[in-house]
Amino acid sequence: MRVDKFLKASRIMKRRTIANELAANQRVEINGRVVKPGKEVMPGDIVGVTFGSRKIEFRVLSTEEPKKKKDASEMYEIVGEYKVKEDNLEGSQAL
């Protein structure tokens, strides 16, 4: 499954276009590497998404689209959440 579609299906992002823009602006990483919106995500991958001054990392558990909204959270598990300095998006601190 494409990373932009995964972010939408798992309800991490509300809209796929926003997930696509984040990836196009180098705000999405898979296993520590910045990726484009079309990059395939697999179970076991660690995905990092930077929203403004916050970065969230999660492990992909499943790439099957959930049938119900409440099942979307079973697609991933949160690994960490960090505060990112606005002037330097590469340096981060744990919350």
PyMOL Python script that loads the backbone (N, CA, C, O; Angstrom):
from pymol import cmd

cmd.read_pdbstr("""\
ATOM      1  N   MET A   1       0.851  -1.177   0.000  1.00  0.00           N
ATOM      2  CA  MET A   1       0.000   0.000   0.000  1.00  0.00           C
ATOM      3  C   MET A   1       0.898   1.243   0.000  1.00  0.00           C
ATOM      4  O   MET A   1       1.907   1.283   0.703  1.00  0.00           O
ATOM      5  N   ARG A   2       0.535   2.233  -0.773  1.00  0.00           N
ATOM      6  CA  ARG A   2       1.272   3.492  -0.818  1.00  0.00           C
ATOM      7  C   ARG A   2       1.220   4.180   0.546  1.00  0.00           C
ATOM      8  O   ARG A   2       0.229   4.067   1.267  1.00  0.00           O
ATOM      9  N   VAL A   3       2.288   4.889   0.891  1.00  0.00           N
ATOM     10  CA  VAL A   3       2.357   5.526   2.199  1.00  0.00           C
ATOM     11  C   VAL A   3       1.271   6.596   2.361  1.00  0.00           C
ATOM     12  O   VAL A   3       0.716   6.731   3.451  1.00  0.00           O
ATOM     13  N   ASP A   4       0.955   7.354   1.316  1.00  0.00           N
ATOM     14  CA  ASP A   4      -0.091   8.362   1.449  1.00  0.00           C
ATOM     15  C   ASP A   4      -1.458   7.723   1.671  1.00  0.00           C
ATOM     16  O   ASP A   4      -2.268   8.239   2.442  1.00  0.00           O
ATOM     17  N   LYS A   5      -1.715   6.613   1.006  1.00  0.00           N
ATOM     18  CA  LYS A   5      -2.976   5.899   1.195  1.00  0.00           C
ATOM     19  C   LYS A   5      -3.035   5.256   2.584  1.00  0.00           C
ATOM     20  O   LYS A   5      -4.094   5.227   3.211  1.00  0.00           O
ATOM     21  N   PHE A   6      -1.894   4.740   3.065  1.00  0.00           N
ATOM     22  CA  PHE A   6      -1.838   4.142   4.402  1.00  0.00           C
ATOM     23  C   PHE A   6      -2.171   5.176   5.471  1.00  0.00           C
ATOM     24  O   PHE A   6      -2.941   4.898   6.391  1.00  0.00           O
ATOM     25  N   LEU A   7      -1.591   6.368   5.352  1.00  0.00           N
ATOM     26  CA  LEU A   7      -1.848   7.423   6.338  1.00  0.00           C
ATOM     27  C   LEU A   7      -3.329   7.786   6.384  1.00  0.00           C
ATOM     28  O   LEU A   7      -3.855   8.086   7.456  1.00  0.00           O
ATOM     29  N   LYS A   8      -4.000   7.764   5.251  1.00  0.00           N
ATOM     30  CA  LYS A   8      -5.436   8.045   5.196  1.00  0.00           C
ATOM     31  C   LYS A   8      -6.242   6.869   5.751  1.00  0.00           C
ATOM     32  O   LYS A   8      -7.131   7.065   6.580  1.00  0.00           O
ATOM     33  N   ALA A   9      -5.940   5.660   5.304  1.00  0.00           N
ATOM     34  CA  ALA A   9      -6.701   4.477   5.719  1.00  0.00           C
ATOM     35  C   ALA A   9      -6.590   4.218   7.218  1.00  0.00           C
ATOM     36  O   ALA A   9      -7.542   3.753   7.845  1.00  0.00           O
ATOM     37  N   SER A  10      -5.418   4.521   7.793  1.00  0.00           N
ATOM     38  CA  SER A  10      -5.215   4.289   9.225  1.00  0.00           C
ATOM     39  C   SER A  10      -5.753   5.431  10.075  1.00  0.00           C
ATOM     40  O   SER A  10      -5.687   5.378  11.303  1.00  0.00           O
ATOM     41  N   ARG A  11      -6.282   6.456   9.432  1.00  0.00           N
ATOM     42  CA  ARG A  11      -6.851   7.634  10.094  1.00  0.00           C
ATOM     43  C   ARG A  11      -5.795   8.482  10.820  1.00  0.00           C
ATOM     44  O   ARG A  11      -6.139   9.270  11.702  1.00  0.00           O
ATOM     45  N   ILE A  12      -4.522   8.328  10.458  1.00  0.00           N
ATOM     46  CA  ILE A  12      -3.484   9.207  10.996  1.00  0.00           C
ATOM     47  C   ILE A  12      -3.669  10.587  10.376  1.00  0.00           C
ATOM     48  O   ILE A  12      -3.519  11.603  11.054  1.00  0.00           O
ATOM     49  N   MET A  13      -3.994  10.620   9.089  1.00  0.00           N
ATOM     50  CA  MET A  13      -4.307  11.869   8.391  1.00  0.00           C
ATOM     51  C   MET A  13      -5.766  11.816   7.955  1.00  0.00           C
ATOM     52  O   MET A  13      -6.293  10.755   7.620  1.00  0.00           O
ATOM     53  N   LYS A  14      -6.405  12.976   7.966  1.00  0.00           N
ATOM     54  CA  LYS A  14      -7.812  13.026   7.584  1.00  0.00           C
ATOM     55  C   LYS A  14      -8.026  12.856   6.086  1.00  0.00           C
ATOM     56  O   LYS A  14      -8.989  12.225   5.650  1.00  0.00           O
ATOM     57  N   ARG A  15      -7.111  13.428   5.304  1.00  0.00           N
ATOM     58  CA  ARG A  15      -7.265  13.399   3.850  1.00  0.00           C
ATOM     59  C   ARG A  15      -5.986  12.899   3.180  1.00  0.00           C
ATOM     60  O   ARG A  15      -4.876  13.178   3.633  1.00  0.00           O
ATOM     61  N   ARG A  16      -6.170  12.164   2.107  1.00  0.00           N
ATOM     62  CA  ARG A  16      -5.023  11.619   1.380  1.00  0.00           C
ATOM     63  C   ARG A  16      -4.213  12.735   0.708  1.00  0.00           C
ATOM     64  O   ARG A  16      -2.994  12.623   0.581  1.00  0.00           O
ATOM     65  N   THR A  17      -4.875  13.795   0.284  1.00  0.00           N
ATOM     66  CA  THR A  17      -4.146  14.893  -0.352  1.00  0.00           C
ATOM     67  C   THR A  17      -3.182  15.556   0.628  1.00  0.00           C
ATOM     68  O   THR A  17      -2.097  15.982   0.235  1.00  0.00           O
ATOM     69  N   ILE A  18      -3.565  15.645   1.888  1.00  0.00           N
ATOM     70  CA  ILE A  18      -2.678  16.220   2.904  1.00  0.00           C
ATOM     71  C   ILE A  18      -1.495  15.287   3.136  1.00  0.00           C
ATOM     72  O   ILE A  18      -0.358  15.744   3.248  1.00  0.00           O
ATOM     73  N   ALA A  19      -1.754  13.984   3.208  1.00  0.00           N
ATOM     74  CA  ALA A  19      -0.674  13.003   3.367  1.00  0.00           C
ATOM     75  C   ALA A  19       0.277  13.068   2.173  1.00  0.00           C
ATOM     76  O   ALA A  19       1.493  12.961   2.332  1.00  0.00           O
ATOM     77  N   ASN A  20      -0.280  13.241   0.988  1.00  0.00           N
ATOM     78  CA  ASN A  20       0.513  13.355  -0.228  1.00  0.00           C
ATOM     79  C   ASN A  20       1.404  14.595  -0.177  1.00  0.00           C
ATOM     80  O   ASN A  20       2.579  14.525  -0.538  1.00  0.00           O
ATOM     81  N   GLU A  21       0.860  15.724   0.266  1.00  0.00           N
ATOM     82  CA  GLU A  21       1.634  16.963   0.377  1.00  0.00           C
ATOM     83  C   GLU A  21       2.751  16.836   1.409  1.00  0.00           C
ATOM     84  O   GLU A  21       3.864  17.307   1.176  1.00  0.00           O
ATOM     85  N   LEU A  22       2.464  16.203   2.548  1.00  0.00           N
ATOM     86  CA  LEU A  22       3.497  16.005   3.566  1.00  0.00           C
ATOM     87  C   LEU A  22       4.669  15.205   2.994  1.00  0.00           C
ATOM     88  O   LEU A  22       5.829  15.560   3.201  1.00  0.00           O
ATOM     89  N   ALA A  23       4.364  14.136   2.283  1.00  0.00           N
ATOM     90  CA  ALA A  23       5.422  13.307   1.702  1.00  0.00           C
ATOM     91  C   ALA A  23       6.174  14.081   0.611  1.00  0.00           C
ATOM     92  O   ALA A  23       7.396  13.975   0.508  1.00  0.00           O
ATOM     93  N   ALA A  24       5.459  14.844  -0.191  1.00  0.00           N
ATOM     94  CA  ALA A  24       6.102  15.621  -1.252  1.00  0.00           C
ATOM     95  C   ALA A  24       7.022  16.696  -0.674  1.00  0.00           C
ATOM     96  O   ALA A  24       7.987  17.097  -1.324  1.00  0.00           O
ATOM     97  N   ASN A  25       6.732  17.165   0.539  1.00  0.00           N
ATOM     98  CA  ASN A  25       7.547  18.188   1.199  1.00  0.00           C
ATOM     99  C   ASN A  25       8.549  17.590   2.178  1.00  0.00           C
ATOM    100  O   ASN A  25       9.004  18.271   3.097  1.00  0.00           O
ATOM    101  N   GLN A  26       8.892  16.327   1.987  1.00  0.00           N
ATOM    102  CA  GLN A  26       9.913  15.631   2.772  1.00  0.00           C
ATOM    103  C   GLN A  26       9.599  15.600   4.264  1.00  0.00           C
ATOM    104  O   GLN A  26      10.495  15.779   5.090  1.00  0.00           O
ATOM    105  N   ARG A  27       8.340  15.374   4.615  1.00  0.00           N
ATOM    106  CA  ARG A  27       7.921  15.288   6.013  1.00  0.00           C
ATOM    107  C   ARG A  27       7.551  13.869   6.429  1.00  0.00           C
ATOM    108  O   ARG A  27       7.093  13.652   7.550  1.00  0.00           O
ATOM    109  N   VAL A  28       7.748  12.891   5.525  1.00  0.00           N
ATOM    110  CA  VAL A  28       7.419  11.495   5.811  1.00  0.00           C
ATOM    111  C   VAL A  28       8.672  10.645   5.599  1.00  0.00           C
ATOM    112  O   VAL A  28       9.356  10.765   4.583  1.00  0.00           O
ATOM    113  N   GLU A  29       8.958   9.782   6.582  1.00  0.00           N
ATOM    114  CA  GLU A  29      10.103   8.869   6.506  1.00  0.00           C
ATOM    115  C   GLU A  29       9.622   7.437   6.706  1.00  0.00           C
ATOM    116  O   GLU A  29       8.673   7.182   7.447  1.00  0.00           O
ATOM    117  N   ILE A  30      10.292   6.516   6.035  1.00  0.00           N
ATOM    118  CA  ILE A  30      10.075   5.093   6.284  1.00  0.00           C
ATOM    119  C   ILE A  30      11.437   4.517   6.617  1.00  0.00           C
ATOM    120  O   ILE A  30      12.373   4.608   5.823  1.00  0.00           O
ATOM    121  N   ASN A  31      11.541   3.928   7.792  1.00  0.00           N
ATOM    122  CA  ASN A  31      12.795   3.349   8.277  1.00  0.00           C
ATOM    123  C   ASN A  31      13.952   4.339   8.200  1.00  0.00           C
ATOM    124  O   ASN A  31      15.068   3.971   7.835  1.00  0.00           O
ATOM    125  N   GLY A  32      13.681   5.601   8.545  1.00  0.00           N
ATOM    126  CA  GLY A  32      14.722   6.617   8.606  1.00  0.00           C
ATOM    127  C   GLY A  32      15.060   7.306   7.297  1.00  0.00           C
ATOM    128  O   GLY A  32      15.940   8.166   7.273  1.00  0.00           O
ATOM    129  N   ARG A  33      14.391   6.959   6.213  1.00  0.00           N
ATOM    130  CA  ARG A  33      14.660   7.582   4.909  1.00  0.00           C
ATOM    131  C   ARG A  33      13.448   8.385   4.455  1.00  0.00           C
ATOM    132  O   ARG A  33      12.315   7.911   4.522  1.00  0.00           O
ATOM    133  N   VAL A  34      13.699   9.601   3.994  1.00  0.00           N
ATOM    134  CA  VAL A  34      12.630  10.446   3.463  1.00  0.00           C
ATOM    135  C   VAL A  34      12.099   9.786   2.191  1.00  0.00           C
ATOM    136  O   VAL A  34      12.872   9.342   1.342  1.00  0.00           O
ATOM    137  N   VAL A  35      10.758   9.728   2.068  1.00  0.00           N
ATOM    138  CA  VAL A  35      10.142   9.044   0.930  1.00  0.00           C
ATOM    139  C   VAL A  35       9.153   9.944   0.205  1.00  0.00           C
ATOM    140  O   VAL A  35       8.707  10.966   0.727  1.00  0.00           O
ATOM    141  N   LYS A  36       8.827   9.533  -1.012  1.00  0.00           N
ATOM    142  CA  LYS A  36       7.808  10.203  -1.817  1.00  0.00           C
ATOM    143  C   LYS A  36       6.452   9.556  -1.525  1.00  0.00           C
ATOM    144  O   LYS A  36       6.401   8.472  -0.944  1.00  0.00           O
ATOM    145  N   PRO A  37       5.352  10.209  -1.920  1.00  0.00           N
ATOM    146  CA  PRO A  37       4.008   9.693  -1.601  1.00  0.00           C
ATOM    147  C   PRO A  37       3.712   8.294  -2.125  1.00  0.00           C
ATOM    148  O   PRO A  37       2.903   7.581  -1.530  1.00  0.00           O
ATOM    149  N   GLY A  38       4.343   7.880  -3.220  1.00  0.00           N
ATOM    150  CA  GLY A  38       4.050   6.583  -3.823  1.00  0.00           C
ATOM    151  C   GLY A  38       4.844   5.421  -3.253  1.00  0.00           C
ATOM    152  O   GLY A  38       4.677   4.290  -3.711  1.00  0.00           O
ATOM    153  N   LYS A  39       5.692   5.658  -2.281  1.00  0.00           N
ATOM    154  CA  LYS A  39       6.518   4.590  -1.692  1.00  0.00           C
ATOM    155  C   LYS A  39       5.625   3.569  -1.001  1.00  0.00           C
ATOM    156  O   LYS A  39       4.711   3.920  -0.256  1.00  0.00           O
ATOM    157  N   GLU A  40       5.910   2.298  -1.265  1.00  0.00           N
ATOM    158  CA  GLU A  40       5.143   1.220  -0.650  1.00  0.00           C
ATOM    159  C   GLU A  40       5.539   1.049   0.814  1.00  0.00           C
ATOM    160  O   GLU A  40       6.720   1.109   1.156  1.00  0.00           O
ATOM    161  N   VAL A  41       4.559   0.838   1.661  1.00  0.00           N
ATOM    162  CA  VAL A  41       4.791   0.589   3.081  1.00  0.00           C
ATOM    163  C   VAL A  41       4.415  -0.870   3.361  1.00  0.00           C
ATOM    164  O   VAL A  41       3.418  -1.375   2.846  1.00  0.00           O
ATOM    165  N   MET A  42       5.230  -1.536   4.186  1.00  0.00           N
ATOM    166  CA  MET A  42       5.017  -2.953   4.490  1.00  0.00           C
ATOM    167  C   MET A  42       4.889  -3.142   6.001  1.00  0.00           C
ATOM    168  O   MET A  42       5.378  -2.308   6.763  1.00  0.00           O
ATOM    169  N   PRO A  43       4.245  -4.213   6.446  1.00  0.00           N
ATOM    170  CA  PRO A  43       4.194  -4.488   7.883  1.00  0.00           C
ATOM    171  C   PRO A  43       5.612  -4.601   8.448  1.00  0.00           C
ATOM    172  O   PRO A  43       6.484  -5.233   7.852  1.00  0.00           O
ATOM    173  N   GLY A  44       5.822  -3.980   9.603  1.00  0.00           N
ATOM    174  CA  GLY A  44       7.128  -3.978  10.236  1.00  0.00           C
ATOM    175  C   GLY A  44       7.909  -2.694  10.000  1.00  0.00           C
ATOM    176  O   GLY A  44       8.859  -2.413  10.730  1.00  0.00           O
ATOM    177  N   ASP A  45       7.526  -1.906   8.991  1.00  0.00           N
ATOM    178  CA  ASP A  45       8.198  -0.634   8.724  1.00  0.00           C
ATOM    179  C   ASP A  45       7.922   0.365   9.845  1.00  0.00           C
ATOM    180  O   ASP A  45       6.850   0.357  10.450  1.00  0.00           O
ATOM    181  N   ILE A  46       8.910   1.227  10.112  1.00  0.00           N
ATOM    182  CA  ILE A  46       8.742   2.324  11.059  1.00  0.00           C
ATOM    183  C   ILE A  46       8.550   3.590  10.230  1.00  0.00           C
ATOM    184  O   ILE A  46       9.431   3.981   9.463  1.00  0.00           O
ATOM    185  N   VAL A  47       7.393   4.225  10.391  1.00  0.00           N
ATOM    186  CA  VAL A  47       7.060   5.426   9.625  1.00  0.00           C
ATOM    187  C   VAL A  47       7.109   6.627  10.554  1.00  0.00           C
ATOM    188  O   VAL A  47       6.569   6.583  11.659  1.00  0.00           O
ATOM    189  N   GLY A  48       7.747   7.691  10.115  1.00  0.00           N
ATOM    190  CA  GLY A  48       7.799   8.943  10.860  1.00  0.00           C
ATOM    191  C   GLY A  48       7.137  10.041  10.060  1.00  0.00           C
ATOM    192  O   GLY A  48       7.417  10.205   8.873  1.00  0.00           O
ATOM    193  N   VAL A  49       6.243  10.808  10.716  1.00  0.00           N
ATOM    194  CA  VAL A  49       5.547  11.911  10.058  1.00  0.00           C
ATOM    195  C   VAL A  49       5.746  13.162  10.895  1.00  0.00           C
ATOM    196  O   VAL A  49       5.523  13.145  12.106  1.00  0.00           O
ATOM    197  N   THR A  50       6.167  14.253  10.252  1.00  0.00           N
ATOM    198  CA  THR A  50       6.378  15.525  10.942  1.00  0.00           C
ATOM    199  C   THR A  50       5.231  16.463  10.623  1.00  0.00           C
ATOM    200  O   THR A  50       4.981  16.789   9.463  1.00  0.00           O
ATOM    201  N   PHE A  51       4.529  16.898  11.682  1.00  0.00           N
ATOM    202  CA  PHE A  51       3.439  17.870  11.571  1.00  0.00           C
ATOM    203  C   PHE A  51       3.909  19.134  12.295  1.00  0.00           C
ATOM    204  O   PHE A  51       3.953  19.146  13.525  1.00  0.00           O
ATOM    205  N   GLY A  52       4.251  20.164  11.587  1.00  0.00           N
ATOM    206  CA  GLY A  52       4.684  21.399  12.237  1.00  0.00           C
ATOM    207  C   GLY A  52       5.877  21.152  13.145  1.00  0.00           C
ATOM    208  O   GLY A  52       6.958  20.814  12.665  1.00  0.00           O
ATOM    209  N   SER A  53       5.695  21.317  14.454  1.00  0.00           N
ATOM    210  CA  SER A  53       6.805  21.135  15.399  1.00  0.00           C
ATOM    211  C   SER A  53       6.733  19.789  16.114  1.00  0.00           C
ATOM    212  O   SER A  53       7.401  19.599  17.130  1.00  0.00           O
ATOM    213  N   ARG A  54       5.948  18.865  15.609  1.00  0.00           N
ATOM    214  CA  ARG A  54       5.761  17.566  16.245  1.00  0.00           C
ATOM    215  C   ARG A  54       6.056  16.435  15.263  1.00  0.00           C
ATOM    216  O   ARG A  54       5.674  16.502  14.095  1.00  0.00           O
ATOM    217  N   LYS A  55       6.729  15.408  15.739  1.00  0.00           N
ATOM    218  CA  LYS A  55       6.999  14.228  14.908  1.00  0.00           C
ATOM    219  C   LYS A  55       6.453  13.014  15.627  1.00  0.00           C
ATOM    220  O   LYS A  55       6.667  12.836  16.826  1.00  0.00           O
ATOM    221  N   ILE A  56       5.747  12.184  14.884  1.00  0.00           N
ATOM    222  CA  ILE A  56       5.202  10.949  15.446  1.00  0.00           C
ATOM    223  C   ILE A  56       5.792   9.786  14.658  1.00  0.00           C
ATOM    224  O   ILE A  56       5.879   9.838  13.431  1.00  0.00           O
ATOM    225  N   GLU A  57       6.195   8.743  15.367  1.00  0.00           N
ATOM    226  CA  GLU A  57       6.714   7.536  14.729  1.00  0.00           C
ATOM    227  C   GLU A  57       5.838   6.359  15.129  1.00  0.00           C
ATOM    228  O   GLU A  57       5.425   6.242  16.282  1.00  0.00           O
ATOM    229  N   PHE A  58       5.562   5.499  14.176  1.00  0.00           N
ATOM    230  CA  PHE A  58       4.741   4.322  14.450  1.00  0.00           C
ATOM    231  C   PHE A  58       5.205   3.151  13.613  1.00  0.00           C
ATOM    232  O   PHE A  58       5.813   3.323  12.557  1.00  0.00           O
ATOM    233  N   ARG A  59       4.908   1.947  14.105  1.00  0.00           N
ATOM    234  CA  ARG A  59       5.242   0.701  13.411  1.00  0.00           C
ATOM    235  C   ARG A  59       3.991   0.229  12.676  1.00  0.00           C
ATOM    236  O   ARG A  59       2.902   0.195  13.250  1.00  0.00           O
ATOM    237  N   VAL A  60       4.151  -0.128  11.424  1.00  0.00           N
ATOM    238  CA  VAL A  60       3.043  -0.632  10.610  1.00  0.00           C
ATOM    239  C   VAL A  60       2.785  -2.083  11.004  1.00  0.00           C
ATOM    240  O   VAL A  60       3.695  -2.911  10.970  1.00  0.00           O
ATOM    241  N   LEU A  61       1.555  -2.385  11.374  1.00  0.00           N
ATOM    242  CA  LEU A  61       1.173  -3.753  11.744  1.00  0.00           C
ATOM    243  C   LEU A  61       0.430  -4.457  10.615  1.00  0.00           C
ATOM    244  O   LEU A  61       0.536  -5.674  10.464  1.00  0.00           O
ATOM    245  N   SER A  62      -0.322  -3.696   9.821  1.00  0.00           N
ATOM    246  CA  SER A  62      -1.111  -4.280   8.748  1.00  0.00           C
ATOM    247  C   SER A  62      -1.303  -3.256   7.635  1.00  0.00           C
ATOM    248  O   SER A  62      -1.364  -2.054   7.891  1.00  0.00           O
ATOM    249  N   THR A  63      -1.397  -3.736   6.408  1.00  0.00           N
ATOM    250  CA  THR A  63      -1.675  -2.842   5.289  1.00  0.00           C
ATOM    251  C   THR A  63      -3.032  -3.137   4.661  1.00  0.00           C
ATOM    252  O   THR A  63      -3.348  -2.618   3.591  1.00  0.00           O
ATOM    253  N   GLU A  64      -3.831  -3.965   5.317  1.00  0.00           N
ATOM    254  CA  GLU A  64      -5.176  -4.248   4.831  1.00  0.00           C
ATOM    255  C   GLU A  64      -6.102  -3.128   5.263  1.00  0.00           C
ATOM    256  O   GLU A  64      -6.107  -2.730   6.428  1.00  0.00           O
ATOM    257  N   GLU A  65      -6.898  -2.612   4.309  1.00  0.00           N
ATOM    258  CA  GLU A  65      -7.802  -1.514   4.638  1.00  0.00           C
ATOM    259  C   GLU A  65      -8.875  -1.995   5.600  1.00  0.00           C
ATOM    260  O   GLU A  65      -9.489  -3.039   5.384  1.00  0.00           O
ATOM    261  N   PRO A  66      -9.099  -1.227   6.666  1.00  0.00           N
ATOM    262  CA  PRO A  66     -10.105  -1.639   7.650  1.00  0.00           C
ATOM    263  C   PRO A  66     -11.521  -1.485   7.092  1.00  0.00           C
ATOM    264  O   PRO A  66     -11.791  -0.582   6.300  1.00  0.00           O
ATOM    265  N   LYS A  67     -12.416  -2.371   7.512  1.00  0.00           N
ATOM    266  CA  LYS A  67     -13.811  -2.298   7.074  1.00  0.00           C
ATOM    267  C   LYS A  67     -14.567  -1.238   7.880  1.00  0.00           C
ATOM    268  O   LYS A  67     -15.489  -0.599   7.372  1.00  0.00           O
ATOM    269  N   LYS A  68     -14.164  -1.061   9.139  1.00  0.00           N
ATOM    270  CA  LYS A  68     -14.844  -0.103  10.016  1.00  0.00           C
ATOM    271  C   LYS A  68     -13.850   0.921  10.541  1.00  0.00           C
ATOM    272  O   LYS A  68     -12.659   0.635  10.664  1.00  0.00           O
ATOM    273  N   LYS A  69     -14.339   2.099  10.846  1.00  0.00           N
ATOM    274  CA  LYS A  69     -13.506   3.194  11.339  1.00  0.00           C
ATOM    275  C   LYS A  69     -12.770   2.817  12.619  1.00  0.00           C
ATOM    276  O   LYS A  69     -11.606   3.180  12.789  1.00  0.00           O
ATOM    277  N   LYS A  70     -13.431   2.095  13.521  1.00  0.00           N
ATOM    278  CA  LYS A  70     -12.813   1.749  14.806  1.00  0.00           C
ATOM    279  C   LYS A  70     -11.649   0.764  14.657  1.00  0.00           C
ATOM    280  O   LYS A  70     -10.817   0.654  15.557  1.00  0.00           O
ATOM    281  N   ASP A  71     -11.584   0.049  13.532  1.00  0.00           N
ATOM    282  CA  ASP A  71     -10.506  -0.913  13.287  1.00  0.00           C
ATOM    283  C   ASP A  71      -9.247  -0.278  12.716  1.00  0.00           C
ATOM    284  O   ASP A  71      -8.219  -0.947  12.603  1.00  0.00           O
ATOM    285  N   ALA A  72      -9.307   0.999  12.354  1.00  0.00           N
ATOM    286  CA  ALA A  72      -8.163   1.681  11.732  1.00  0.00           C
ATOM    287  C   ALA A  72      -6.957   1.733  12.666  1.00  0.00           C
ATOM    288  O   ALA A  72      -5.821   1.646  12.202  1.00  0.00           O
ATOM    289  N   SER A  73      -7.179   1.871  13.957  1.00  0.00           N
ATOM    290  CA  SER A  73      -6.063   1.971  14.904  1.00  0.00           C
ATOM    291  C   SER A  73      -5.301   0.653  15.056  1.00  0.00           C
ATOM    292  O   SER A  73      -4.216   0.640  15.638  1.00  0.00           O
ATOM    293  N   GLU A  74      -5.839  -0.440  14.552  1.00  0.00           N
ATOM    294  CA  GLU A  74      -5.162  -1.731  14.612  1.00  0.00           C
ATOM    295  C   GLU A  74      -4.135  -1.894  13.491  1.00  0.00           C
ATOM    296  O   GLU A  74      -3.445  -2.912  13.429  1.00  0.00           O
ATOM    297  N   MET A  75      -4.028  -0.904  12.607  1.00  0.00           N
ATOM    298  CA  MET A  75      -3.080  -0.959  11.500  1.00  0.00           C
ATOM    299  C   MET A  75      -1.675  -0.554  11.922  1.00  0.00           C
ATOM    300  O   MET A  75      -0.714  -0.808  11.196  1.00  0.00           O
ATOM    301  N   TYR A  76      -1.544   0.084  13.106  1.00  0.00           N
ATOM    302  CA  TYR A  76      -0.239   0.597  13.535  1.00  0.00           C
ATOM    303  C   TYR A  76      -0.153   0.637  15.051  1.00  0.00           C
ATOM    304  O   TYR A  76      -1.163   0.535  15.748  1.00  0.00           O
ATOM    305  N   GLU A  77       1.080   0.790  15.556  1.00  0.00           N
ATOM    306  CA  GLU A  77       1.292   1.041  16.973  1.00  0.00           C
ATOM    307  C   GLU A  77       2.285   2.197  17.102  1.00  0.00           C
ATOM    308  O   GLU A  77       3.283   2.246  16.382  1.00  0.00           O
ATOM    309  N   ILE A  78       2.014   3.112  18.007  1.00  0.00           N
ATOM    310  CA  ILE A  78       2.866   4.282  18.217  1.00  0.00           C
ATOM    311  C   ILE A  78       4.184   3.842  18.850  1.00  0.00           C
ATOM    312  O   ILE A  78       4.196   3.116  19.843  1.00  0.00           O
ATOM    313  N   VAL A  79       5.289   4.290  18.263  1.00  0.00           N
ATOM    314  CA  VAL A  79       6.623   3.997  18.782  1.00  0.00           C
ATOM    315  C   VAL A  79       7.132   5.177  19.596  1.00  0.00           C
ATOM    316  O   VAL A  79       7.750   4.993  20.645  1.00  0.00           O
ATOM    317  N   GLY A  80       6.872   6.397  19.111  1.00  0.00           N
ATOM    318  CA  GLY A  80       7.333   7.578  19.824  1.00  0.00           C
ATOM    319  C   GLY A  80       6.739   8.847  19.270  1.00  0.00           C
ATOM    320  O   GLY A  80       6.270   8.898  18.133  1.00  0.00           O
ATOM    321  N   GLU A  81       6.770   9.885  20.111  1.00  0.00           N
ATOM    322  CA  GLU A  81       6.302  11.203  19.705  1.00  0.00           C
ATOM    323  C   GLU A  81       7.331  12.210  20.190  1.00  0.00           C
ATOM    324  O   GLU A  81       7.740  12.175  21.350  1.00  0.00           O
ATOM    325  N   TYR A  82       7.750  13.107  19.304  1.00  0.00           N
ATOM    326  CA  TYR A  82       8.844  14.018  19.608  1.00  0.00           C
ATOM    327  C   TYR A  82       8.480  15.452  19.257  1.00  0.00           C
ATOM    328  O   TYR A  82       7.644  15.702  18.389  1.00  0.00           O
ATOM    329  N   LYS A  83       9.110  16.372  19.932  1.00  0.00           N
ATOM    330  CA  LYS A  83       8.999  17.790  19.595  1.00  0.00           C
ATOM    331  C   LYS A  83      10.198  18.128  18.723  1.00  0.00           C
ATOM    332  O   LYS A  83      11.335  17.800  19.064  1.00  0.00           O
ATOM    333  N   VAL A  84       9.942  18.786  17.596  1.00  0.00           N
ATOM    334  CA  VAL A  84      10.984  19.120  16.635  1.00  0.00           C
ATOM    335  C   VAL A  84      11.195  20.625  16.656  1.00  0.00           C
ATOM    336  O   VAL A  84      10.235  21.395  16.676  1.00  0.00           O
ATOM    337  N   LYS A  85      12.456  21.040  16.651  1.00  0.00           N
ATOM    338  CA  LYS A  85      12.756  22.464  16.573  1.00  0.00           C
ATOM    339  C   LYS A  85      12.310  22.984  15.216  1.00  0.00           C
ATOM    340  O   LYS A  85      12.595  22.364  14.192  1.00  0.00           O
ATOM    341  N   GLU A  86      11.621  24.106  15.197  1.00  0.00           N
ATOM    342  CA  GLU A  86      11.083  24.665  13.955  1.00  0.00           C
ATOM    343  C   GLU A  86      12.169  25.054  12.969  1.00  0.00           C
ATOM    344  O   GLU A  86      11.998  24.856  11.766  1.00  0.00           O
ATOM    345  N   ASP A  87      13.293  25.608  13.449  1.00  0.00           N
ATOM    346  CA  ASP A  87      14.347  26.057  12.543  1.00  0.00           C
ATOM    347  C   ASP A  87      15.191  24.909  12.012  1.00  0.00           C
ATOM    348  O   ASP A  87      15.858  25.056  10.988  1.00  0.00           O
ATOM    349  N   ASN A  88      15.172  23.765  12.696  1.00  0.00           N
ATOM    350  CA  ASN A  88      15.972  22.617  12.272  1.00  0.00           C
ATOM    351  C   ASN A  88      15.110  21.365  12.387  1.00  0.00           C
ATOM    352  O   ASN A  88      15.010  20.781  13.466  1.00  0.00           O
ATOM    353  N   LEU A  89      14.492  20.952  11.298  1.00  0.00           N
ATOM    354  CA  LEU A  89      13.579  19.823  11.340  1.00  0.00           C
ATOM    355  C   LEU A  89      14.289  18.493  11.507  1.00  0.00           C
ATOM    356  O   LEU A  89      13.641  17.493  11.819  1.00  0.00           O
ATOM    357  N   GLU A  90      15.600  18.450  11.310  1.00  0.00           N
ATOM    358  CA  GLU A  90      16.331  17.182  11.463  1.00  0.00           C
ATOM    359  C   GLU A  90      16.640  16.883  12.922  1.00  0.00           C
ATOM    360  O   GLU A  90      16.698  15.713  13.299  1.00  0.00           O
ATOM    361  N   GLY A  91      16.840  17.894  13.752  1.00  0.00           N
ATOM    362  CA  GLY A  91      17.111  17.674  15.176  1.00  0.00           C
ATOM    363  C   GLY A  91      15.806  17.549  15.921  1.00  0.00           C
ATOM    364  O   GLY A  91      14.889  18.336  15.687  1.00  0.00           O
ATOM    365  N   SER A  92      15.694  16.581  16.814  1.00  0.00           N
ATOM    366  CA  SER A  92      14.456  16.418  17.562  1.00  0.00           C
ATOM    367  C   SER A  92      14.737  16.059  19.001  1.00  0.00           C
ATOM    368  O   SER A  92      15.803  15.544  19.338  1.00  0.00           O
ATOM    369  N   GLN A  93      13.764  16.339  19.840  1.00  0.00           N
ATOM    370  CA  GLN A  93      13.842  16.010  21.265  1.00  0.00           C
ATOM    371  C   GLN A  93      12.638  15.160  21.628  1.00  0.00           C
ATOM    372  O   GLN A  93      11.565  15.321  21.047  1.00  0.00           O
ATOM    373  N   ALA A  94      12.806  14.268  22.569  1.00  0.00           N
ATOM    374  CA  ALA A  94      11.674  13.472  23.052  1.00  0.00           C
ATOM    375  C   ALA A  94      10.792  14.373  23.895  1.00  0.00           C
ATOM    376  O   ALA A  94      11.287  15.253  24.599  1.00  0.00           O
ATOM    377  N   LEU A  95       9.482  14.154  23.825  1.00  0.00           N
ATOM    378  CA  LEU A  95       8.532  14.903  24.653  1.00  0.00           C
ATOM    379  C   LEU A  95       8.569  14.455  26.080  1.00  0.00           C
ATOM    380  O   LEU A  95       7.831  14.983  26.911  1.00  0.00           O
TER     381      LEU A  95
END
""", "prot")
cmd.dss("prot")
cmd.show_as("cartoon", "prot")
cmd.util.cbc("prot")
cmd.orient("prot")
